[in-house]
C-alpha cells in the first residue's frame, strides 16, 4: 500500500509494463489520452479505433476536471 501520493505502482497495459503514480494528474490524463490516440491510429478495426478515441476523449475530460480542481 502506498505511503504517499508520489509512490508508483506497475501496471500492465498493451503488454508493456508502465510505472504510474497512484493519483491521476492532468499530465497523466493527457498522456493516457495521447497513448490511446496513438494506438487508435495503428489499428485497422474501425470499431476498435472508435472505442479508443472515445476513451481518449474521456481522459481529456478528466484532465479538464483535474485542471479546474487544481485552479480552485
N, CA, C and O of each residue as an XYZ file, in Angstrom:
288
protein
N       0.848     -1.183      0.000
C       0.000      0.000      0.000
C       0.892      1.245      0.000
O       1.837      1.320      0.785
N       0.606      2.224     -0.870
C       1.435      3.419     -0.954
C       1.379      4.230      0.328
O       0.335      4.347      0.971
N       2.520      4.783      0.680
C       2.586      5.641      1.865
C       2.210      7.082      1.538
O       1.729      7.816      2.401
N       2.432      7.481      0.286
C       2.065      8.837     -0.115
C       1.796      8.859     -1.616
O       2.080      7.889     -2.319
N       1.249      9.969     -2.100
C       0.787     10.048     -3.480
C       1.909      9.934     -4.501
O       1.642      9.601     -5.655
N       3.135     10.192     -4.125
C       4.236     10.178     -5.083
C       4.731      8.764     -5.387
O       5.471      8.566     -6.350
N       4.336      7.791     -4.588
C       4.771      6.427     -4.855
C       4.106      5.911     -6.116
O       3.021      6.360     -6.487
N       4.758      4.972     -6.768
C       4.227      4.460     -8.019
C       3.918      2.988     -7.906
O       4.399      2.299     -7.007
N       3.108      2.517     -8.833
C       2.835      1.099     -8.958
C       3.087      0.715    -10.405
O       3.151      1.579    -11.279
N       3.223     -0.529    -10.648
C       3.454     -1.004    -12.005
C       2.188     -1.676    -12.503
O       1.641     -2.555    -11.836
N       1.725     -1.266    -13.667
C       0.546     -1.877    -14.265
C       0.910     -2.388    -15.646
O       1.883     -1.937    -16.250
N       0.131     -3.321    -16.136
C       0.381     -3.866    -17.461
C      -0.657     -3.303    -18.412
O      -1.858     -3.462    -18.192
N      -0.200     -2.645    -19.471
C      -1.088     -2.050    -20.452
C      -0.550     -2.367    -21.839
O       0.588     -2.023    -22.159
N      -1.355     -3.013    -22.654
C      -0.961     -3.373    -24.015
C       0.327     -4.184    -24.039
O       1.129     -4.047    -24.963
N       0.532     -5.033    -23.023
C       1.708     -5.872    -22.992
C       2.968     -5.160    -22.554
O       4.050     -5.745    -22.592
N       2.853     -3.901    -22.135
C       4.014     -3.116    -21.722
C       3.849     -2.771    -20.249
O       2.784     -2.321    -19.826
N       4.895     -2.981    -19.476
C       4.846     -2.613    -18.064
C       5.056     -1.098    -17.959
O       5.998     -0.554    -18.534
N       4.178     -0.430    -17.226
C       4.193      1.021    -17.136
C       4.200      1.432    -15.668
O       3.402      0.924    -14.880
N       5.090      2.342    -15.293
C       5.072      2.900    -13.945
C       4.170      4.119    -13.947
O       4.347      5.033    -14.753
N       3.196      4.130    -13.037
C       2.275      5.251    -12.929
C       2.093      5.604    -11.460
O       2.093      4.720    -10.604
N       1.937      6.900    -11.162
C       1.639      7.277     -9.788
C       0.264      6.764     -9.388
O      -0.570      6.466    -10.243
N       0.035      6.661     -8.086
C      -1.256      6.157     -7.629
C      -2.341      7.228     -7.637
O      -3.485      6.937     -7.288
N      -2.014      8.454     -8.024
C      -3.017      9.501     -8.193
C      -2.916     10.038     -9.610
O      -1.826     10.118    -10.176
N      -4.043     10.401    -10.172
C      -4.069     10.902    -11.541
C      -3.879     12.412    -11.540
O      -4.534     13.136    -10.790
N      -2.974     12.873    -12.390
C      -2.738     14.302    -12.562
C      -3.162     14.684    -13.972
O      -3.462     13.823    -14.799
N      -3.181     15.976    -14.232
C      -3.522     16.456    -15.570
C      -2.554     15.868    -16.587
O      -2.975     15.411    -17.649
N      -1.259     15.873    -16.273
C      -0.268     15.347    -17.209
C      -0.478     13.867    -17.494
O      -0.334     13.428    -18.635
N      -0.814     13.102    -16.475
C      -1.053     11.670    -16.671
C      -2.298     11.455    -17.522
O      -2.307     10.596    -18.404
N      -3.343     12.226    -17.267
C      -4.579     12.092    -18.048
C      -4.320     12.410    -19.520
O      -4.813     11.709    -20.403
N      -3.554     13.459    -19.783
C      -3.225     13.811    -21.171
C      -2.346     12.734    -21.794
O      -2.526     12.390    -22.963
N      -1.404     12.200    -21.032
C      -0.541     11.131    -21.554
C      -1.360      9.888    -21.890
O      -1.112      9.235    -22.904
N      -2.329      9.561    -21.047
C      -3.204      8.415    -21.336
C      -4.003      8.651    -22.612
O      -4.152      7.745    -23.432
N      -4.514      9.862    -22.781
C      -5.266     10.182    -23.995
C      -4.369     10.071    -25.224
O      -4.781      9.527    -26.249
N      -3.156     10.582    -25.124
C      -2.221     10.526    -26.257
C      -1.876      9.076    -26.602
O      -1.806      8.718    -27.778
N      -1.662      8.247    -25.586
C      -1.346      6.834    -25.817
C      -2.501      6.138    -26.519
O      -2.288      5.361    -27.450
N      -3.724      6.414    -26.078
C      -4.891      5.801    -26.703
C      -5.059      6.262    -28.156
O      -5.378      5.458    -29.032
N      -4.845      7.548    -28.402
C      -4.973      8.055    -29.771
C      -3.894      7.477    -30.670
O      -4.157      7.166    -31.832
N      -2.682      7.328    -30.147
C      -1.611      6.697    -30.926
C      -2.014      5.270    -31.296
O      -1.865      4.849    -32.444
N      -2.525      4.534    -30.310
C      -2.957      3.157    -30.575
C      -4.112      3.121    -31.560
O      -4.194      2.207    -32.381
N      -5.013      4.106    -31.492
C      -6.141      4.147    -32.424
C      -5.653      4.312    -33.863
O      -6.262      3.790    -34.797
N      -4.553      5.042    -34.031
C      -4.018      5.248    -35.376
C      -3.338      4.011    -35.937
O      -3.123      3.918    -37.145
N      -2.997      3.062    -35.078
C      -2.255      1.889    -35.536
C      -3.143      0.684    -35.818
O      -2.659     -0.335    -36.310
N      -4.434      0.782    -35.515
C      -5.327     -0.358    -35.743
C      -6.127     -0.146    -37.027
O      -6.332      0.982    -37.475
N      -6.568     -1.249    -37.599
C      -7.378     -1.168    -38.811
C      -8.848     -1.471    -38.543
O      -9.691     -1.288    -39.421
N      -9.155     -1.931    -37.343
C     -10.530     -2.238    -36.957
C     -11.232     -0.927    -36.585
O     -10.921     -0.319    -35.561
N     -12.170     -0.502    -37.416
C     -12.839      0.788    -37.213
C     -13.559      0.860    -35.871
O     -13.511      1.892    -35.201
N     -14.222     -0.212    -35.474
C     -14.942     -0.207    -34.195
C     -13.971     -0.029    -33.028
O     -14.249      0.731    -32.101
N     -12.845     -0.721    -33.070
C     -11.842     -0.573    -32.011
C     -11.266      0.832    -32.019
O     -11.062      1.424    -30.959
N     -11.004      1.367    -33.191
C     -10.481      2.720    -33.305
C     -11.436      3.728    -32.660
O     -11.003      4.626    -31.938
N     -12.722      3.575    -32.921
C     -13.708      4.487    -32.341
C     -13.776      4.350    -30.824
O     -13.924      5.351    -30.123
N     -13.670      3.136    -30.309
C     -13.675      2.943    -28.852
C     -12.451      3.592    -28.216
O     -12.552      4.230    -27.169
N     -11.301      3.425    -28.853
C     -10.089      4.049    -28.321
C     -10.198      5.567    -28.339
O      -9.763      6.231    -27.399
N     -10.768      6.115    -29.389
C     -10.956      7.564    -29.460
C     -11.914      8.056    -28.379
O     -11.698      9.120    -27.797
N     -12.980      7.284    -28.102
C     -13.911      7.678    -27.029
C     -13.222      7.626    -25.674
O     -13.437      8.498    -24.832
N     -12.397      6.610    -25.459
C     -11.642      6.545    -24.203
C     -10.686      7.729    -24.086
O     -10.549      8.317    -23.013
N     -10.035      8.073    -25.175
C      -9.136      9.232    -25.163
C      -9.914     10.502    -24.823
O      -9.445     11.330    -24.043
N     -11.097     10.654    -25.407
C     -11.943     11.813    -25.088
C     -12.274     11.865    -23.596
O     -12.306     12.936    -22.991
N     -12.517     10.696    -23.019
C     -12.804     10.639    -21.577
C     -11.608     11.130    -20.775
O     -11.768     11.878    -19.811
N     -10.398     10.706    -21.175
C      -9.201     11.157    -20.455
C      -8.974     12.654    -20.613
O      -8.510     13.310    -19.681
N      -9.292     13.197    -21.776
C      -9.173     14.644    -21.955
C     -10.166     15.360    -21.037
O      -9.832     16.388    -20.448
N     -11.372     14.828    -20.912
C     -12.357     15.407    -19.991
C     -11.873     15.330    -18.548
O     -12.022     16.284    -17.784
N     -11.298     14.201    -18.183
C     -10.752     14.058    -16.826
C      -9.659     15.092    -16.595
O      -9.594     15.704    -15.529
N      -8.800     15.288    -17.596
C      -7.742     16.301    -17.473
C      -8.349     17.678    -17.240
O      -7.838     18.453    -16.431
N      -9.436     17.987    -17.945
C     -10.105     19.277    -17.759
C     -10.661     19.437    -16.356
O     -10.529     20.499    -15.747
N     -11.285     18.382    -15.841
C     -11.816     18.424    -14.472
C     -10.694     18.607    -13.454
O     -10.818     19.392    -12.514
N      -9.606     17.879    -13.648
C      -8.469     17.982    -12.725
C      -7.847     19.387    -12.772
O      -7.452     19.937    -11.745
N      -7.770     19.948    -13.970
C      -7.211     21.303    -14.116
C      -8.080     22.316    -13.379
O      -7.569     23.191    -12.680
N      -9.392     22.194    -13.540
C     -10.301     23.109    -12.841
C     -10.195     22.924    -11.329
O     -10.213     23.902    -10.581
N     -10.086     21.675    -10.877
C      -9.951     21.406     -9.435
C      -8.666     22.018     -8.892
O      -8.651     22.592     -7.803
N      -7.589     21.890     -9.663
C      -6.299     22.418     -9.210
C      -6.285     23.939     -9.160
O      -5.560     24.529     -8.359
N      -7.089     24.579    -10.018
C      -7.162     26.046    -10.013
C      -7.907     26.562     -8.792
O      -7.657     27.679     -8.338
N      -8.817     25.761     -8.258
C      -9.672     26.201     -7.135
C      -8.910     26.246     -5.836
O      -9.476     26.593     -4.800
